[in-house]
């Protein structure tokens, strides 16, 4: 092969690599903007979760291949690379099996999309589609009794705006059994303060449901809004800068209140209390009639 032929072959290979790099970029753009955003109209929380998965995967592949992220191609993300990424999540980042499976779901979804858009990559997509979710042991459900809930509800200092907000949020979770993000998204227009009081919650899959509110909860929410008024379409629970609270911040504050309440109710020290714990036994506590004394 003469020099000109070798040069032509080299240039052809370089063009092919550039085309493959552009293909991955265009597929990712189409997946997030066209498929997730326009066609599926998925919630922003799902989009953020998938985005975070791909940020982690691309950084991992970039480090393994010793190339910049912008130089990665679809061929760099084969099943072996995905399996190594999942192992990295569990071993190095110490994520739970549930989180590992969520990351895998985001990857599965993308390659299912690619299979429809890029027929030449079907074999690669099929290999990744066959990576199974990992089974996990399900621990016993953690719950609180009325005494423990009352002890936590007494912890926030309602003389301060922050403490009053925290007390109102915990009371809201206790009353409604809402997921933490459902509670943080609640705004005045979603609440009917007149009898029969109720709140409309927007949950997973953008499904809405109406939950009755106890008079005690209504009083707590009204007191918070008198002290910190919010527009009808603004979240009720905000930080000191007027920005919506985040779920991580709520978990941190709840942990502090649980730790303090455990000094008076020692059984709390043996339990892992999260915002979701309030949801587990909300129905039982409501039927038992214990809410009136608690709030």
Secondary structure by P-SEA (a helix, b strand, c coil): ccaaaaaaaaaaaaaaaaaaaaaaaaaaaaaccccccccccccaaaaaaaaaaaaaaaaaaaaaacccccccccccccaaaaaaaaaaaaccccccaaaaaaaaaaaaaaaaaaaaccccaaaaaaaaaabbbbbbbbcccccccaaaaaaaaaccccccaaaaaaaaaaaaaaaccccaaaaaacccccccccccbbbbbbccccbbbbbbbcaaaaaaaaaaaaacccccccccccccccccccaaaaaaaaaaaaaaacccccccccccccccccccaaaaaaaaccccccc
